[in-house]
């Protein structure tokens, strides 16, 4: 296709139409931001959802149509906002109807199958720039990372994509398909596995951790609230990212291995062995010197800590302690295993945070950083892990859960994933509403600590940001 098609592809904003195929929670979030910014929008979902979707947008200028053929024929910018599991089938059905010269994008969380679907089913006379908002539908896109993947398109197409998404006020991140899947595997897939395992462990022990005094303060508040945040969402949000992402399996497998290895040291009472694993992670993942807390005694700190104080988080607890003297001692096996996993895989989480970190990943790094930053706090956790048996049963359930989730993801079973997820979600559901309120405020507090305060202007030329594997 020649460059002259640029002039015919929506140079007049009044005539430019944005189409969205797939109107789940993210599709609605996209459509709402676009039409409120003055863009013309045409959308569709599954045929059985037409009436309800039409009612949802009846008092808006959004044009609701019955299927993706109508969207593809009319829209100048088409976004496939469907689950990665179904992207090939949906593009195969509607791709041939794509308007000549249109820009096509995908909003899936895994780009490998999306790329295959676009290359297989889209006509040659269209352009492709894939996107991915690295946050959920309930989080404001302002300041959040928005990945742009320039594929089979000239520079003006990328510029037009930036113009379309300017109303989001997101921070553009320029990656390739491969880089995207590595980053999301390193930041999201293994992080989700950790919290999925926590929830499953609670379900198996039939106990709500926030109702026990040892789990109501500081770091534990973050862990409980994030786990509830994940289980309150739909299972497919996480399943595709873990199962279909070719980079995710190794990360989840290593997390289960790290949890298992550390637990074996714990039950053997091998304090020195556990300490050496933890300190090796402290040096290589965070760059800390042994026995020194950055920012104290003249020791320089390269960056402001994400989580400045545990007491800051106490007000977000789902349960008030019955005693003012509840123990702060905890093995923190979840955090120890995550840092050990990062270390074994050579992952530098702060590099990924700077590139394309999600709000959830920022919280999780903040918790890990807080524990490992202080030699005293880390040592208390290590001593508790090897000598305090009060958490041993909980840690046992957690390790079993990590291995179970790793097996589900390794085998690629969506049905098994769904069943395992929904069983635990049902157990935790009574606290979803309250946790959602707490999460919103907690997220705001943590994001304001070290988060970018302004949206950076995208560079004139797209540059793939440095990626450490």
C-alpha positions as CSV (number, residue, x, y, z in Angstrom):
1,X,0.0,0.0,0.0
2,X,1.4,3.4,-0.9
3,X,1.7,6.5,1.4
4,X,-1.0,8.4,-0.4
5,X,-3.6,6.4,1.6
6,X,-2.5,8.5,4.6
7,X,-4.6,11.4,3.3
8,X,-7.7,9.2,3.0
9,X,-7.3,7.6,6.4
10,X,-9.0,10.0,8.8
11,X,-7.1,13.2,8.3
12,X,-10.4,14.9,9.2
13,X,-11.1,14.1,12.9
14,X,-14.8,14.6,12.4
15,X,-14.8,11.7,9.9
16,X,-12.3,9.4,11.7
17,X,-14.0,6.4,13.3
18,X,-12.6,4.2,16.1
19,X,-14.0,0.7,16.2
20,X,-13.8,-1.8,19.0
21,X,-14.5,-5.5,18.6
22,X,-15.1,-7.0,22.1
23,X,-16.8,-5.0,24.7
24,X,-15.8,-6.5,28.0
25,X,-14.6,-4.3,30.9
26,X,-11.5,-3.1,29.0
27,X,-13.4,-2.6,25.8
28,X,-15.9,-0.4,27.7
29,X,-13.1,1.6,29.3
30,X,-11.6,2.3,25.9
31,X,-14.9,3.3,24.3
32,X,-15.8,5.5,27.2
33,X,-12.5,7.4,27.1
34,X,-12.7,7.8,23.3
35,X,-16.2,9.1,22.9
36,X,-15.9,11.5,25.9
37,X,-12.8,12.9,24.1
38,X,-14.9,13.5,21.0
39,X,-14.0,10.6,18.8
40,X,-16.6,8.7,16.7
41,X,-16.9,5.2,18.1
42,X,-18.5,2.1,16.7
43,X,-18.5,-1.1,18.8
44,X,-19.7,-4.6,19.0
45,X,-19.7,-7.7,21.3
46,X,-21.0,-11.2,21.0
47,X,-24.4,-11.3,19.3
48,X,-26.2,-12.4,22.4
49,X,-24.9,-9.2,24.2
50,X,-26.2,-6.8,21.5
51,X,-29.4,-5.7,23.3
52,X,-27.7,-5.1,26.7
53,X,-24.8,-3.3,25.1
54,X,-27.2,-1.1,23.1
55,X,-29.0,-0.2,26.3
56,X,-25.7,0.5,28.0
57,X,-24.8,3.2,25.4
58,X,-28.3,4.4,24.5
59,X,-27.7,7.9,25.8
60,X,-24.3,8.3,24.3
61,X,-23.0,8.9,20.7
62,X,-21.4,5.4,20.6
63,X,-22.7,3.3,17.7
64,X,-23.5,-0.2,18.8
65,X,-23.7,-2.8,15.9
66,X,-24.4,-6.5,15.8
67,X,-21.0,-7.9,14.8
68,X,-17.4,-7.2,13.8
69,X,-18.1,-7.0,10.1
70,X,-20.0,-3.7,10.6
71,X,-17.1,-2.4,12.7
72,X,-14.4,-3.5,10.3
73,X,-16.1,-2.0,7.2
74,X,-16.6,1.4,8.8
75,X,-13.8,2.1,11.3
76,X,-10.5,3.8,10.4
77,X,-8.9,2.5,13.6
78,X,-9.9,-1.0,14.8
79,X,-9.1,-2.4,18.2
80,X,-9.6,-6.1,18.9
81,X,-10.3,-6.2,22.6
82,X,-10.8,-10.0,23.1
83,X,-9.2,-12.7,25.1
84,X,-5.9,-14.0,23.8
85,X,-7.4,-17.5,23.7
86,X,-9.9,-16.4,21.1
87,X,-8.0,-13.8,19.1
88,X,-7.3,-16.1,16.2
89,X,-10.9,-17.1,15.8
90,X,-12.2,-13.6,16.0
91,X,-9.7,-12.0,13.5
92,X,-10.3,-14.9,11.2
93,X,-14.0,-14.1,11.2
94,X,-13.9,-10.3,10.8
95,X,-10.4,-9.5,9.4
96,X,-11.3,-9.9,5.8
97,X,-13.9,-7.1,6.1
98,X,-11.3,-4.6,7.3
99,X,-11.6,-1.2,5.6
100,X,-8.8,-0.5,3.1
101,X,-6.1,1.7,4.7
102,X,-7.4,1.1,8.3
103,X,-5.1,0.8,11.3
104,X,-5.7,-2.4,13.2
105,X,-4.7,-2.9,16.8
106,X,-5.0,-5.6,19.4
107,X,-5.5,-5.1,23.2
108,X,-4.6,-8.7,24.3
109,X,-2.3,-9.3,27.2
110,X,-0.3,-11.9,25.2
111,X,1.1,-10.7,21.8
112,X,2.4,-14.0,20.3
113,X,-1.0,-15.3,19.3
114,X,-2.2,-11.8,18.4
115,X,0.7,-11.3,16.0
116,X,0.1,-14.7,14.4
117,X,-3.6,-13.9,13.9
118,X,-3.0,-10.5,12.3
119,X,-0.4,-11.9,10.0
120,X,-2.6,-14.8,9.0
121,X,-6.0,-13.2,8.6
122,X,-5.7,-9.4,7.9
123,X,-5.5,-8.1,4.3
124,X,-2.3,-6.7,3.0
125,X,-3.8,-3.2,2.5
126,X,-4.1,-2.4,6.2
127,X,-1.7,-1.3,8.9
128,X,-0.9,-2.8,12.3
129,X,0.0,-1.1,15.6
130,X,-0.7,-3.3,18.6
131,X,-1.4,-1.8,22.0
132,X,-1.7,-2.9,25.6
133,X,-2.8,-0.8,28.6
134,X,-0.9,-2.2,31.5
135,X,-3.6,-1.7,34.1
136,X,-7.1,-2.9,34.8
137,X,-10.4,-1.3,33.7
138,X,-11.0,0.3,37.2
139,X,-7.7,2.1,37.2
140,X,-7.5,5.5,35.5
141,X,-5.2,5.3,32.4
142,X,-3.6,8.7,33.2
143,X,0.1,8.2,33.8
144,X,-0.1,4.4,33.4
145,X,2.1,2.6,30.8
146,X,0.5,2.0,27.4
147,X,2.6,-0.3,25.2
148,X,2.7,0.6,21.5
149,X,4.0,-2.0,19.0
150,X,4.7,-0.7,15.6
151,X,4.3,-3.6,13.1
152,X,3.9,-3.5,9.4
153,X,3.3,0.3,9.5
154,X,5.2,3.5,8.6
155,X,6.0,6.3,11.0
156,X,2.8,8.3,10.3
157,X,0.7,5.4,11.4
158,X,2.4,5.3,14.8
159,X,2.0,9.0,15.1
160,X,-1.7,8.6,14.4
161,X,-2.0,5.9,17.0
162,X,-0.4,8.3,19.5
163,X,-2.9,10.9,18.6
164,X,-5.8,8.5,19.0
165,X,-4.7,7.5,22.5
166,X,-3.7,11.0,23.6
167,X,-7.0,11.4,25.5
168,X,-5.8,8.5,27.8
169,X,-2.9,10.7,29.0
170,X,-1.0,7.4,29.4
171,X,2.8,7.0,29.3
172,X,3.8,5.5,26.0
173,X,6.2,2.5,26.0
174,X,7.6,1.3,22.7
175,X,8.3,-2.4,22.5
176,X,8.4,-5.2,20.0
177,X,6.0,-8.2,20.3
178,X,8.7,-10.3,21.8
179,X,9.8,-7.7,24.3
180,X,6.2,-7.2,25.4
181,X,5.7,-10.9,26.2
182,X,9.0,-11.1,28.1
183,X,8.2,-8.0,30.2
184,X,4.6,-9.1,31.0
185,X,5.8,-12.6,31.9
186,X,8.4,-11.1,34.2
187,X,6.1,-8.5,35.8
188,X,2.6,-10.0,35.6
189,X,2.5,-13.7,35.1
190,X,4.8,-14.7,38.0
191,X,3.3,-12.0,40.2
192,X,-0.2,-13.3,39.6
193,X,1.1,-16.8,40.3
194,X,2.2,-15.7,43.8
195,X,-1.1,-14.2,44.8
196,X,-3.1,-17.0,43.1
197,X,-1.1,-19.4,45.3
198,X,-1.8,-17.4,48.4
199,X,-5.6,-17.4,47.8
200,X,-5.6,-21.2,47.1
201,X,-3.6,-21.8,50.3
202,X,-6.2,-19.8,52.3
203,X,-9.0,-21.8,50.6
204,X,-7.4,-25.1,51.4
205,X,-6.9,-24.2,55.0
206,X,-10.4,-22.7,55.1
207,X,-9.2,-19.6,56.9
208,X,-9.3,-15.9,56.2
209,X,-5.8,-14.6,57.1
210,X,-6.9,-11.1,57.9
211,X,-9.0,-12.5,60.7
212,X,-5.8,-13.7,62.5
213,X,-3.8,-11.1,64.4
214,X,-0.6,-12.1,62.8
215,X,-1.8,-11.1,59.4
216,X,-3.3,-7.7,59.9
217,X,-0.4,-5.3,59.8
218,X,1.8,-3.6,57.2
219,X,3.1,-6.0,54.6
220,X,0.4,-8.5,55.2
221,X,-2.2,-5.9,54.5
222,X,-0.8,-5.4,51.0
223,X,-0.5,-9.1,50.3
224,X,-4.1,-9.8,51.4
225,X,-5.6,-6.9,49.5
226,X,-3.7,-7.7,46.3
227,X,-4.8,-11.3,46.4
228,X,-8.4,-10.3,46.9
229,X,-8.1,-7.8,44.0
230,X,-6.9,-10.5,41.7
231,X,-9.6,-13.0,42.6
232,X,-12.3,-10.4,42.3
233,X,-11.5,-10.1,38.6
234,X,-12.5,-12.6,35.9
235,X,-10.3,-15.7,35.6
236,X,-9.6,-15.3,31.9
237,X,-7.8,-12.0,32.6
238,X,-4.9,-14.0,34.0
239,X,-5.3,-17.4,32.3
240,X,-4.3,-16.3,28.8
241,X,-1.4,-14.3,30.0
242,X,0.0,-17.3,31.9
243,X,-0.9,-20.1,29.5
244,X,-0.4,-18.5,26.1
245,X,2.6,-16.4,26.8
246,X,5.7,-18.4,25.7
247,X,7.9,-16.6,28.2
248,X,5.6,-17.2,31.2
249,X,6.0,-20.9,31.9
250,X,9.6,-20.7,32.9
251,X,8.9,-17.9,35.3
252,X,6.0,-19.6,37.0
253,X,8.0,-22.9,37.2
254,X,10.9,-21.2,38.8
255,X,8.7,-19.5,41.4
256,X,7.3,-22.8,42.4
257,X,10.8,-24.3,42.6
258,X,12.1,-21.3,44.6
259,X,9.2,-21.7,47.1
260,X,9.9,-25.4,47.4
261,X,13.7,-25.1,47.8
262,X,13.3,-22.4,50.5
263,X,10.7,-24.3,52.3
264,X,13.0,-27.4,52.5
265,X,15.6,-25.2,54.1
266,X,13.0,-23.9,56.6
267,X,11.8,-27.3,57.7
268,X,15.5,-28.5,58.0
269,X,16.1,-25.5,60.3
270,X,18.9,-24.5,58.0
271,X,19.1,-20.8,59.0
272,X,22.5,-20.3,57.4
273,X,21.5,-21.9,54.1
274,X,18.3,-19.8,53.9
275,X,20.2,-16.7,54.8
276,X,22.8,-17.2,52.1
277,X,20.0,-17.6,49.4
278,X,18.2,-14.5,50.7
279,X,21.4,-12.4,50.8
280,X,22.4,-13.5,47.3
281,X,19.0,-12.2,46.1
282,X,19.4,-9.0,48.1
283,X,22.8,-8.3,46.4
284,X,21.9,-9.2,42.8
285,X,18.2,-8.1,42.7
286,X,18.4,-4.9,44.7
287,X,22.1,-4.2,44.7
288,X,22.3,-3.8,48.4
289,X,25.5,-4.3,50.4
290,X,25.4,-7.0,53.2
291,X,24.5,-5.6,56.6
292,X,23.7,-2.1,55.3
293,X,20.4,-0.4,54.8
294,X,20.5,2.2,52.0
295,X,19.8,5.7,53.1
296,X,21.2,5.2,56.7
297,X,24.6,5.9,58.2
298,X,25.8,7.8,55.2
299,X,24.9,5.0,52.8
300,X,23.5,6.4,49.5
301,X,20.2,5.3,48.2
302,X,19.8,5.3,44.4
303,X,16.0,5.6,44.4
304,X,13.3,6.6,46.8
305,X,11.7,3.5,48.4
306,X,8.2,2.7,47.0
307,X,6.9,1.8,50.5
308,X,8.3,4.2,53.1
309,X,6.5,2.8,56.2
310,X,4.5,-0.2,57.1
311,X,2.3,1.9,59.4
312,X,1.2,3.8,56.4
313,X,-0.7,0.7,55.3
314,X,-2.3,-0.4,58.7
315,X,-5.4,1.6,58.0
316,X,-6.2,-0.5,55.0
317,X,-6.4,-3.7,57.0
318,X,-9.6,-5.7,56.6
319,X,-9.6,-6.5,60.3
320,X,-8.5,-4.7,63.4
321,X,-6.1,-6.7,65.7
322,X,-7.6,-7.9,69.0
323,X,-4.4,-7.0,70.7
324,X,-2.1,-4.0,70.4
325,X,0.8,-6.4,70.8
326,X,0.2,-8.7,67.9
327,X,3.3,-10.3,66.5
328,X,5.0,-8.8,63.5
329,X,7.1,-11.9,63.0
330,X,6.5,-13.8,59.8
331,X,8.5,-16.1,57.5
332,X,7.3,-14.0,54.5
333,X,8.0,-17.1,52.4
334,X,6.0,-15.5,49.5
335,X,8.4,-12.6,49.3
336,X,11.5,-14.7,49.9
337,X,10.4,-17.0,47.1
338,X,9.7,-14.1,44.7
339,X,13.1,-12.5,45.2
340,X,14.8,-15.9,44.9
341,X,12.9,-16.4,41.6
342,X,13.9,-13.1,40.2
343,X,17.5,-13.8,41.2
344,X,17.6,-17.3,39.6
345,X,16.1,-15.9,36.4
346,X,18.3,-12.9,36.3
347,X,15.4,-10.5,36.4
348,X,15.9,-6.9,37.5
349,X,12.4,-5.9,38.6
350,X,13.1,-2.2,38.8
351,X,14.1,-2.1,35.1
352,X,10.8,-3.6,34.2
353,X,9.0,-1.3,36.6
354,X,10.5,1.7,34.9
355,X,9.7,0.3,31.4
356,X,6.2,-1.0,31.9
357,X,5.3,-1.7,35.5
358,X,1.6,-2.2,36.4
359,X,0.1,-0.7,39.6
360,X,0.0,-4.2,41.1
361,X,3.6,-4.9,40.2
362,X,4.6,-1.5,41.8
363,X,2.9,-2.6,45.0
364,X,4.5,-6.0,44.9
365,X,8.1,-4.6,44.3
366,X,7.4,-2.1,47.1
367,X,6.7,-4.8,49.6
368,X,9.7,-6.9,48.5
369,X,11.9,-3.9,48.6
370,X,10.7,-2.9,52.1
371,X,11.5,-6.3,53.5
372,X,14.9,-6.7,51.8
373,X,16.0,-3.1,52.3
374,X,16.4,-3.5,56.0
375,X,18.9,-6.2,57.2
376,X,17.1,-6.3,60.5
377,X,13.6,-6.9,59.0
378,X,15.0,-9.5,56.7
379,X,16.8,-11.3,59.5
380,X,13.6,-11.4,61.6
381,X,11.8,-13.1,58.7
382,X,14.7,-15.6,58.2
383,X,14.7,-16.5,61.9
384,X,10.9,-16.8,61.9
385,X,11.1,-19.1,58.9
386,X,13.5,-21.5,60.5
387,X,12.6,-21.4,64.2
388,X,9.0,-20.2,64.5
389,X,6.5,-22.9,63.7
390,X,3.4,-20.7,64.0
391,X,3.4,-20.1,60.2
392,X,4.5,-23.5,59.2
393,X,1.1,-24.9,58.3
394,X,0.3,-21.8,56.2
395,X,3.6,-22.0,54.4
396,X,3.0,-25.7,53.7
397,X,-0.3,-24.9,52.0
398,X,1.3,-22.1,50.1
399,X,4.1,-24.3,48.7
400,X,1.6,-27.0,47.6
401,X,-0.5,-24.3,45.9
402,X,2.5,-22.9,44.0
403,X,3.3,-26.3,42.6
404,X,-0.4,-26.9,41.7
405,X,-0.7,-23.6,39.8
406,X,2.6,-24.3,38.0
407,X,1.3,-27.6,36.8
408,X,-2.0,-26.1,35.6
409,X,-0.1,-23.4,33.6
410,X,2.5,-25.9,32.3
411,X,-0.3,-28.2,31.0
412,X,-2.1,-25.4,29.3
413,X,-5.5,-26.3,30.6
414,X,-7.9,-23.3,30.5
415,X,-10.7,-25.5,32.0
416,X,-8.5,-26.6,35.0
417,X,-7.4,-23.0,35.4
418,X,-10.9,-21.7,35.5
419,X,-12.1,-24.3,38.0
420,X,-9.2,-23.8,40.3
421,X,-9.6,-20.0,40.2
422,X,-13.3,-19.9,40.6
423,X,-13.3,-22.3,43.6
424,X,-11.0,-20.0,45.5
425,X,-12.8,-16.9,44.3
426,X,-16.1,-18.2,45.7
427,X,-14.4,-18.7,49.1
428,X,-13.0,-15.2,49.1
429,X,-16.1,-13.5,47.6
430,X,-17.6,-12.2,50.9
431,X,-14.8,-9.8,51.2
432,X,-14.5,-8.5,47.7
433,X,-16.6,-5.4,48.1
434,X,-14.7,-4.2,51.2
435,X,-11.3,-5.1,49.7
436,X,-12.1,-3.1,46.5
437,X,-12.6,0.0,48.5
438,X,-9.4,-0.6,50.5
439,X,-7.5,-1.4,47.3
440,X,-8.4,1.9,45.6
441,X,-7.1,4.0,48.5
442,X,-4.1,1.8,49.1
443,X,-3.1,1.9,45.5
444,X,-3.4,5.7,45.5
445,X,-1.1,5.9,48.5
446,X,1.5,3.6,47.0
447,X,1.4,5.0,43.5
448,X,2.0,8.5,44.9
449,X,5.2,7.2,46.5
450,X,7.8,7.3,43.7
451,X,5.3,7.2,40.8
452,X,5.7,9.5,37.9
453,X,3.7,12.7,38.5
454,X,3.5,13.8,34.9
455,X,3.0,12.1,31.6
456,X,6.1,12.1,29.5
457,X,5.9,13.4,25.9
458,X,6.6,10.5,23.6
459,X,9.8,10.7,21.6
460,X,9.7,11.7,18.0
461,X,11.2,8.4,17.0
462,X,10.0,5.1,18.6
463,X,12.7,3.5,20.7
464,X,12.5,0.0,22.2
465,X,13.4,0.5,25.8
466,X,16.3,-1.5,27.3
467,X,15.3,-4.9,28.5
468,X,17.3,-7.0,30.9
469,X,16.6,-10.7,30.7
